[in-house]
Amino acid sequence: MSSLAERRKYILESIVKDGFVKVSDLAEKFGVTQTTIRKDLTNLEEKGLLYRAYGSALPTTTQVMDINMGTKRLINYDAKHRIAVAAASLIESDDSIIVASGSTITIFAEMLKPKNRLNVVCTAVNISAHLGDIPGITVMQVGGLLYSNTLSVLGAEAKNTISNVFCHKAFFGVDGLDPDYGITCGTNEEANLTQQIMRSAKKSIVLTDSSKFMKRGLARICPLQDVDILITDDGLPAEARRRIEEMGVKLIIA
């Protein structure tokens, strides 16, 4: 039987080590109910020691940690799945799209079904490998330096390749979304590549769950108003929805 102090110490140590903890995993580890774990997380959040998200908890910081994609995929999975389904519904007949990297984007790629033909320019090797097996989808894998956290290529070669294409839509994720500061990600290299992706597409579409709201990653991509469509979940506060729509961004709540 674990003590309250032991559980909370483990929770804080795990957040530092892994970047997040899941309520279900903690309940199973300690043999207690998820309600008990939620009370632990609430107590730690009230002390400013962590930030609670859907079914999980994250480090308490306004700057988002650059954690690996496998870890990110587990955070707020249900919301990410709904967002991915909504994004996939935007695919049109004979469409051409640029697909970046990230956990939500990977789930989105798993939902893709071509309407007649679909051309995909892709920066993430895991996504290219998946889409390459689907009839009706033609994949152009961008070359460059492979970044292990996202399985995406970055650098001058990748940016140069994308500068020589133009697609109907670009789909990408973010690590932070602040109406005053803009959209952000974990590295300057990723921000630079995303900026080129936006220039190489008619429409820029951001996929992000609402836990990213009022967070800032290390690198700024652009002001929020430069985005055409933002797809998120119903956890986004009403005031945030109003501000985003006032900026001229089309908001889709999944």
C-alpha positions as CSV (number, residue, x, y, z in Angstrom):
1,M,0.0,0.0,0.0
2,S,1.6,3.3,-1.1
3,S,1.5,6.4,1.1
4,L,0.3,9.7,-0.2
5,A,3.8,11.2,0.1
6,E,5.3,8.3,-1.9
7,R,2.7,8.7,-4.7
8,R,3.2,12.4,-5.0
9,K,7.0,12.2,-4.9
10,Y,6.8,9.6,-7.7
11,I,4.5,11.8,-9.8
12,L,6.8,14.8,-9.7
13,E,9.9,12.7,-10.4
14,S,8.1,11.1,-13.4
15,I,7.1,14.4,-14.8
16,V,10.6,15.6,-14.7
17,K,11.9,12.4,-16.3
18,D,9.3,11.7,-18.9
19,G,7.6,15.0,-19.5
20,F,4.1,13.8,-18.5
21,V,2.2,11.2,-16.4
22,K,-1.1,9.4,-17.1
23,V,-3.8,9.0,-14.5
24,S,-4.6,5.4,-15.6
25,D,-0.9,4.3,-15.4
26,L,-0.5,5.8,-11.9
27,A,-3.6,4.2,-10.6
28,E,-2.5,0.8,-11.9
29,K,1.0,1.2,-10.5
30,F,-0.1,2.2,-7.0
31,G,-3.2,0.0,-6.9
32,V,-5.5,2.9,-6.2
33,T,-8.5,4.4,-8.0
34,Q,-8.2,7.0,-10.7
35,T,-10.2,9.3,-8.4
36,T,-7.4,9.1,-5.8
37,I,-4.7,9.9,-8.4
38,R,-6.8,12.9,-9.6
39,K,-6.9,14.2,-6.0
40,D,-3.1,13.9,-5.9
41,L,-2.8,15.8,-9.1
42,T,-5.2,18.5,-8.0
43,N,-3.2,19.0,-4.8
44,L,0.1,19.3,-6.7
45,E,-1.5,21.6,-9.3
46,E,-2.8,23.9,-6.5
47,K,0.8,24.1,-5.2
48,G,2.0,25.1,-8.7
49,L,4.0,21.9,-9.2
50,L,2.3,20.6,-12.3
51,Y,-0.3,21.3,-14.9
52,R,-3.3,19.0,-15.4
53,A,-4.6,18.0,-18.8
54,Y,-7.1,15.4,-20.0
55,G,-6.2,12.1,-18.2
56,S,-2.7,13.3,-17.6
57,A,-0.4,15.9,-16.1
58,L,2.4,18.0,-17.5
59,P,5.3,20.1,-16.2
60,T,4.1,23.4,-14.8
61,T,5.7,25.9,-17.2
62,T,4.6,28.4,-19.8
63,Q,7.3,27.0,-22.1
64,V,6.6,23.7,-23.6
65,M,9.2,20.9,-23.3
66,D,10.5,19.3,-26.5
67,I,9.6,15.7,-25.7
68,N,9.6,12.7,-28.1
69,M,6.7,12.0,-30.4
70,G,5.8,8.6,-28.8
71,T,5.3,10.3,-25.5
72,K,3.4,13.2,-27.0
73,R,1.0,10.8,-28.8
74,L,-0.3,9.4,-25.5
75,I,-1.1,12.8,-24.1
76,N,-4.8,13.8,-24.7
77,Y,-5.1,11.0,-27.3
78,D,-8.9,11.1,-27.5
79,A,-8.9,14.8,-28.3
80,K,-6.1,14.3,-30.9
81,H,-8.1,11.5,-32.5
82,R,-11.2,13.8,-32.9
83,I,-9.0,16.6,-34.3
84,A,-7.4,14.2,-36.8
85,V,-10.8,13.0,-38.0
86,A,-12.0,16.5,-38.5
87,A,-8.8,17.4,-40.4
88,A,-9.1,14.4,-42.7
89,S,-12.6,15.5,-43.7
90,L,-11.0,18.5,-45.3
91,I,-9.3,16.4,-48.0
92,E,-10.9,17.0,-51.4
93,S,-10.7,15.1,-54.7
94,D,-7.3,15.2,-56.4
95,D,-5.9,17.2,-53.5
96,S,-2.3,18.1,-52.8
97,I,-1.1,18.6,-49.3
98,I,2.0,19.1,-47.2
99,V,2.1,17.0,-44.0
100,A,4.5,17.9,-41.3
101,S,5.5,15.9,-38.2
102,G,4.1,15.5,-34.7
103,S,1.8,13.3,-32.6
104,T,-1.5,14.8,-33.8
105,I,-0.3,14.9,-37.4
106,T,0.7,11.2,-37.2
107,I,-2.8,10.3,-36.1
108,F,-4.2,12.5,-38.9
109,A,-2.1,10.7,-41.4
110,E,-3.6,7.4,-40.2
111,M,-7.1,8.7,-41.1
112,L,-6.2,9.8,-44.6
113,K,-8.2,8.3,-47.5
114,P,-7.7,9.7,-51.0
115,K,-10.6,11.0,-53.0
116,N,-9.5,9.9,-56.4
117,R,-5.8,10.9,-56.2
118,L,-4.0,12.5,-53.3
119,N,-0.5,13.9,-53.6
120,V,1.4,14.3,-50.2
121,V,4.6,16.1,-49.6
122,C,5.9,14.8,-46.3
123,T,8.7,15.7,-43.9
124,A,8.2,12.8,-41.4
125,V,9.6,9.4,-42.5
126,N,7.2,7.4,-40.3
127,I,4.2,9.1,-42.0
128,S,5.7,8.6,-45.5
129,A,6.2,4.9,-44.8
130,H,2.5,4.6,-43.7
131,L,1.0,6.6,-46.6
132,G,3.2,4.9,-49.2
133,D,1.2,1.7,-48.8
134,I,-2.2,3.3,-49.5
135,P,-3.5,3.0,-53.1
136,G,-4.3,6.4,-54.5
137,I,-1.7,8.3,-52.5
138,T,1.5,9.5,-54.0
139,V,4.1,10.5,-51.5
140,M,7.1,12.8,-51.9
141,Q,9.5,12.3,-49.0
142,V,11.5,15.4,-48.2
143,G,15.2,14.9,-47.6
144,G,17.3,16.4,-44.9
145,L,18.7,15.8,-41.4
146,L,16.6,13.4,-39.4
147,Y,15.4,14.7,-36.1
148,S,14.8,11.7,-33.8
149,N,12.2,13.2,-31.5
150,T,9.7,13.7,-34.3
151,L,11.1,11.4,-37.0
152,S,11.1,14.5,-39.2
153,V,13.7,15.8,-41.6
154,L,15.0,19.4,-40.9
155,G,17.6,21.7,-42.2
156,A,18.5,23.6,-45.4
157,E,18.0,20.7,-47.7
158,A,14.4,20.1,-46.4
159,K,13.6,23.8,-46.6
160,N,14.9,24.1,-50.1
161,T,12.9,21.1,-51.3
162,I,9.7,22.5,-49.9
163,S,10.4,25.9,-51.4
164,N,10.1,24.3,-54.8
165,V,6.6,22.8,-54.4
166,F,3.1,24.3,-53.9
167,C,0.1,22.5,-52.5
168,H,-3.5,23.2,-51.7
169,K,-3.2,22.7,-48.0
170,A,-0.5,22.3,-45.3
171,F,-1.2,20.4,-42.1
172,F,1.0,20.9,-39.1
173,G,1.0,20.8,-35.3
174,V,2.3,23.1,-32.7
175,D,3.6,22.9,-29.1
176,G,2.1,26.1,-28.0
177,L,-0.7,28.5,-28.9
178,D,-0.8,32.0,-27.4
179,P,-3.1,34.6,-29.1
180,D,-0.8,37.4,-28.1
181,Y,2.5,35.7,-29.0
182,G,1.5,33.3,-31.8
183,I,2.1,29.6,-32.5
184,T,5.3,27.9,-31.3
185,C,7.2,24.7,-31.5
186,G,10.2,23.0,-29.8
187,T,13.2,24.0,-31.9
188,N,14.3,26.9,-34.2
189,E,14.9,24.3,-37.0
190,E,11.3,23.1,-36.9
191,A,10.0,26.7,-36.8
192,N,12.1,27.6,-39.9
193,L,10.8,24.6,-41.8
194,T,7.2,25.2,-40.8
195,Q,7.4,28.8,-42.0
196,Q,8.5,27.5,-45.4
197,I,5.7,24.9,-45.3
198,M,3.2,27.7,-44.8
199,R,4.6,29.7,-47.7
200,S,4.4,26.6,-50.0
201,A,0.6,26.0,-49.4
202,K,-2.5,27.9,-50.3
203,K,-4.0,27.2,-46.8
204,S,-2.2,26.7,-43.5
205,I,-4.1,24.3,-41.2
206,V,-3.0,23.8,-37.5
207,L,-4.0,20.7,-35.6
208,T,-3.6,21.1,-31.8
209,D,-5.4,20.0,-28.7
210,S,-6.6,22.6,-26.3
211,S,-4.0,21.8,-23.6
212,K,-1.5,23.8,-25.8
213,F,-3.5,27.0,-25.3
214,M,-1.5,29.7,-23.4
215,K,1.6,27.7,-23.7
216,R,4.8,28.7,-25.5
217,G,7.4,26.5,-27.1
218,L,11.0,27.5,-27.5
219,A,10.7,28.8,-31.1
220,R,8.0,31.1,-32.6
221,I,6.6,30.1,-35.9
222,C,4.3,33.0,-36.7
223,P,1.4,35.2,-35.4
224,L,-1.8,33.3,-35.0
225,Q,-3.6,35.4,-37.6
226,D,-1.3,34.0,-40.3
227,V,-3.0,30.6,-39.9
228,D,-6.1,29.9,-42.1
229,I,-7.7,27.1,-40.1
230,L,-7.3,26.0,-36.5
231,I,-8.7,22.6,-35.5
232,T,-8.9,21.9,-31.8
233,D,-11.1,20.2,-29.2
234,D,-14.0,21.5,-27.0
235,G,-11.7,22.2,-24.1
236,L,-10.7,25.5,-25.6
237,P,-12.2,28.3,-23.4
238,A,-15.0,30.4,-24.9
239,E,-12.9,33.6,-24.6
240,A,-10.1,32.0,-26.5
241,R,-12.5,31.0,-29.3
242,R,-13.8,34.6,-29.5
243,R,-10.3,36.0,-29.8
244,I,-9.2,33.5,-32.4
245,E,-12.2,34.0,-34.6
246,E,-11.8,37.8,-34.3
247,M,-8.3,37.4,-35.8
248,G,-9.9,35.9,-39.0
249,V,-8.9,32.3,-38.3
250,K,-11.5,29.7,-39.1
251,L,-12.0,27.7,-36.0
252,I,-13.1,24.0,-36.1
253,I,-14.0,22.4,-32.8
254,A,-13.7,18.6,-32.9
